[in-house]
Amino acid sequence: MVWHYNKNGKFSVKSASHLAQSIALENRSPLDGQCSTSSSNWQFIWSTKVPNKIKVFLWRLCREAIPTTSTLLCRRCVVEQACLTCGVDTETSKHVFLECSYARQVWALSNLPWKVINSWQGDVTIWLKQVRKSLDDAQFNWFAILCWRLWGRRNGLVMENKRYNPFYCITYASSLLSDFLNSVVVKPSVLPSRNVWQPPDRESIKINFDAAVFDKGNRVGLGVIARDWKGTCLAWRTMIISNICSPEHGEALAARLAIEVRCHGRWTYCIIEGDCLQVVNNLRRRTTISHLLVVL
């Protein structure tokens, strides 16, 4: 049996999970669009240049997964409803990050435009997306870290009864952002080195194969060349094939064409070489059952 949802033809839990997610997305109602868990829905979070723990925090915030008092009450947990900082309102996400007197002091010290910060309409996801559209990259990075620090300050108060003034919150967040940006080293772009053909031994013939998928349509061009140790071309073949399943499928067809060239040339010692690791591994593992080997 061949599991064609994996390139190597073998069943794996990972490929089955991806298949289940694809089926779930296909069967999803259009009304569920706002609840999409696809990565594109959270791209504005994952593209933020902040530590990963802050990205995860923002994602959990959008999913209403942080344990505010209002969230805990919905889970039927017995907690004090009022905000422990100001004692005025029920602790909701909006209150923690916007309405609480402590949060307002932090935003006042942040140099971020209050009109943008105070634009909460609807739920927290809409708020974050609106803020992201209104701020540049550097400002949103700063905003994200301050949100994370506001929640950390809240947890310190609830769990350890620690109270920090707004200046400390700003200083801590600024130091964290500075350290993170300094730790991100931009690697200089290096031109890729050209692959140099390595000649075989004097007694051997090397047959190289490759496939190229055309931009338009599902056609692929196959190319095979056989050379001796001097680099002299002994044989070559080209072919255009239509209706291929994948680039790997095209590489497998090119490998088969290389085998045909070898059989036609009747050389004693041959090396068949290609740059598709998937096809090469399937050729080496004779016991492996793969949809690529069906082509071969």
Secondary structure, 3 states (H helix, E strand, C coil): CCCCCCCCCCCCHHHHHHHHHHHHHHCCCHHHHHHCCCHHHHHHHHCCCCCHHHHHHHHHHHCCCCCCHHHHHHCCCCCCCECCCCCCCECCHHHHHHHCHHHHHHHHHCCCCHHHHCCCCCCHHHHHHHHHHHCCHHHHHHHHHHHHHHHHHHHHHHHHCCCCCHHHHHHHHHHHHHHHHHHCCCCCCCCCCCCCCCCCCCCCEEEEEEEEECCCCCCEEEEEEEECCCCCEEEEEEEEECCCCCHHHHHHHHHHHHHHHHHHHCCCCEEEECCCHHHHHHHHCCCCCCHHHHHC
